[in-house]
């Protein structure tokens, strides 16, 4: 069954992963800007990273018939340095017109600090000014519920953002209802050990339904699985879910949300 992985950091993956994903049915990925495995020391490092996302990675994906899209931002993990963050924010508009850039992301919170929240709000303002979609990172473990509320409150304070154009990622059992009830989209990140396993994701879908929900693998620097999405498809098939439901969370819903950006089109 074909699928889209709408949140995966392919810069951290080998080319073999593209091949395996294509064989499993992946037709497109979207790659949010995130941490490089270490803190970058200057805005020039981010500039080169953004060039990689917009120039190099699409070519690597195309070799395996996968379309590559991306998002631009300074991530929550590095936004504690306000001076550096503001230098990076000044670079964002230059990249928003690139043909594979879908919006601003993944912005959000890491430790729910004041500096992180300030930089999050400034990047929300950029998205509002340029009419961009937003992809949001929520904190881990005990900080997730508080951070998710802070994030939604900040987006609503901006007053210019339709929550239907904001995907709040890494939701879990204790945050998904809050996100959906306030009109945002929800992403479930499937990890082997942390965040949400394919089995837990299937449980959540059985509890909350399939509207405004997608699944993704993230596939970043830690223990992760670039085939997590098709593994969740298999888990749902094993439980007797209809193909239409499985397709909805792994292909149709990403198409609907991402399709709000005119640049997101799947060939064929």
C-alpha positions in Angstrom: 0.0 0.0 0.0 1.4 3.4 -0.9 2.1 5.9 1.8 3.6 9.3 2.6 6.0 9.8 5.5 5.2 13.4 6.4 7.9 13.8 9.0 11.2 12.1 8.6 14.7 13.5 8.9 16.4 11.9 5.9 19.6 13.8 6.4 20.2 11.3 9.2 19.4 8.2 7.1 21.5 6.2 4.6 20.6 5.9 0.9 19.7 2.3 1.6 16.8 3.6 3.7 15.4 5.4 0.6 15.5 2.2 -1.3 13.8 0.2 1.4 11.1 2.9 1.9 10.4 2.9 -1.9 10.1 -0.9 -1.9 7.6 -0.6 1.0 5.4 1.8 -0.9 6.7 5.3 0.1 5.9 7.9 -2.7 6.8 11.1 -0.8 8.4 12.4 2.3 8.5 15.8 4.0 11.5 16.7 6.1 11.3 19.3 8.8 14.3 21.3 9.7 15.7 20.0 13.0 18.7 19.4 15.2 21.9 18.2 13.4 22.9 15.9 16.1 24.9 18.7 17.7 24.3 22.4 18.3 25.4 24.6 15.3 27.7 27.5 16.1 26.4 30.1 13.6 23.6 31.1 11.2 25.9 30.0 8.3 25.6 26.4 9.5 21.8 26.7 9.2 22.1 28.3 5.8 24.1 25.4 4.5 21.6 23.0 6.1 18.7 24.7 4.4 20.5 24.4 1.1 20.9 20.7 1.8 17.2 20.3 2.4 16.2 22.2 -0.7 18.9 21.1 -3.2 20.7 17.9 -2.2 18.1 15.8 -0.5 15.4 16.1 -3.3 17.9 14.6 -5.7 18.8 11.8 -3.4 15.2 10.9 -3.0 14.4 11.1 -6.7 16.9 8.4 -7.4 14.4 6.0 -5.8 11.2 7.5 -7.1 10.4 9.4 -3.9 9.4 13.0 -3.9 11.1 15.1 -1.2 9.5 18.2 0.4 10.8 20.1 3.4 10.2 22.7 6.1 12.4 25.6 7.2 13.0 26.9 10.8 15.3 27.0 13.7 14.3 24.0 15.9 13.2 24.2 19.6 16.4 22.4 20.8 18.6 25.2 19.5 16.3 28.2 20.1 17.5 28.8 23.7 20.2 31.0 22.1 18.0 33.9 21.2 20.6 35.9 19.3 21.5 33.0 17.0 17.8 32.1 16.6 17.0 35.6 15.3 19.8 35.5 12.8 18.4 32.2 11.5 14.9 33.6 11.4 16.1 36.3 9.1 17.2 33.5 6.6 13.8 31.8 6.5 12.0 34.1 4.0 14.7 33.5 1.4 13.9 29.8 1.4 10.1 29.8 1.6 9.9 30.3 -2.2 12.0 27.2 -3.0 9.9 24.6 -4.9 10.0 21.9 -2.3 9.4 24.1 0.9 6.0 23.6 2.4 6.1 26.0 5.3 7.7 26.7 8.7 8.7 23.8 10.9 9.3 22.0 13.0 9.0 24.8 15.4 7.9 24.3 19.0 9.2 23.7 22.5 11.8 21.4 24.0 12.0 22.3 27.7 9.2 24.9 27.7 11.5 27.7 28.5 10.8 31.4 28.1 13.4 31.8 25.3 12.0 28.8 23.4 8.5 30.2 23.6 9.6 33.7 22.4 11.4 32.2 19.4 8.4 29.9 18.7 6.1 33.0 18.7 8.4 34.9 16.3 8.4 32.0 13.9 4.7 31.7 14.1 4.6 35.4 13.1 6.8 34.7 10.1 4.4 31.9 9.0 1.5 34.2 9.4 3.2 37.0 7.4 4.0 34.7 4.5 0.9 32.6 4.6 2.7 29.4 5.4 1.7 26.0 6.9 3.2 25.2 10.3 4.6 21.9 11.6 5.1 21.8 15.4 7.3 19.8 17.7 6.0 19.1 21.2 8.2 18.3 24.2 8.9 14.8 25.6 7.5 12.9 28.5 6.3 14.9 31.5 6.7 18.3 29.7 4.5 17.3 26.7 1.1 18.2 28.1 2.2 21.6 29.4 4.1 22.3 26.3 1.3 21.4 24.0 -1.0 23.8 25.8 1.6 26.6 25.7 2.0 26.0 21.9 -1.7 26.1 21.1 -2.2 29.2 23.3 0.6 30.9 21.5 -0.7 30.1 18.0 -4.2 31.4 19.0 -2.7 34.6 20.5 -1.2 35.4 17.1 -4.7 35.7 15.8 -3.8 35.3 12.2 -3.3 31.5 12.0 -6.1 29.0 11.1 -5.5 26.0 13.4 -6.5 23.8 10.4 -3.2 24.9 8.8 -1.1 23.8 11.9 0.0 20.2 12.5 1.0 19.5 16.1 3.2 16.5 16.0 4.4 13.8 18.6 0.9 13.6 20.1 0.3 10.8 22.6 -2.7 9.4 24.5 -2.8 12.4 26.9 -2.6 15.2 24.3 -4.4 14.1 21.2 -7.9 15.0 22.3 -6.8 18.5 23.4 -5.2 19.1 20.0 -8.2 17.8 17.9 -10.7 19.6 20.1 -9.1 22.9 19.4 -9.1 22.4 15.6 -5.5 21.5 15.0 -4.2 18.5 13.1 -2.4 15.8 15.1 0.7 13.8 14.1 1.7 10.5 15.8 5.4 9.8 15.6 6.2 6.1 15.6 9.4 5.1 17.5 10.6 1.6 18.5 11.0 2.7 22.2 9.8 6.3 22.9 6.9 8.5 21.7 4.4 6.1 20.1 4.7 2.5 18.9 2.7 1.3 15.9 0.6 -0.7 18.4 -0.1 2.4 20.5 -0.9 4.4 17.4 -3.5 1.8 16.4 -5.0 1.9 19.9 -5.3 5.7 19.6 -6.9 5.6 16.2 -9.4 3.1 17.5 -10.2 5.5 20.4 -10.2 8.9 18.7 -10.9 8.0 15.0 -9.0 9.0 11.9 -10.0 12.6 11.3 -7.1 15.2 11.1 -4.6 12.5 12.2 -1.5 11.3 10.4 1.4 8.9 11.3 5.1 9.4 10.7 8.4 7.9 11.6 10.7 10.9 12.2 13.6 8.7 11.5 16.1 10.9 13.3 19.5 10.6 15.1 18.3 8.3 17.9 16.8 4.8 17.8 14.2 5.1 15.1 12.7 3.1 12.2 12.2 4.6 8.7 9.7 1.8 8.0 7.5 2.6 11.0 4.6 3.8 8.8 4.2 0.6 6.8 4.6 -1.4 10.0 1.7 0.5 11.5 -0.3 -0.2 8.3 0.4 -3.9 8.8 -0.6 -3.7 12.5 -3.9 -2.1 11.6 -4.5 -4.6 8.8 -3.9 -7.4 11.4 -6.5 -5.9 13.6 -9.1 -6.0 10.8 -9.2 -2.3 9.8 -10.4 -1.5 6.3 -7.9 -0.5 3.7 -9.7 2.9 3.4 -9.0 3.7 7.1 -5.4 2.6 6.8 -4.9 4.7 3.6 -6.6 7.7 5.3 -4.0 8.0 8.1 -1.0 7.1 6.0 -1.8 8.8 2.6 -5.1 10.6 2.4 -4.8 12.8 5.5 -1.2 13.9 4.7 -2.4 14.7 1.2 -5.2 16.8 2.6 -3.2 18.8 5.1 -0.1 19.2 2.9 -2.2 20.0 -0.1 -3.1 23.3 1.5 0.3 24.3 0.1 0.1 24.6 -3.7 3.6 23.2 -4.1 2.6 19.8 -2.6 1.6 17.6 -5.6 2.3 13.9 -6.0 3.4 12.9 -9.5 1.4 10.1 -11.0 
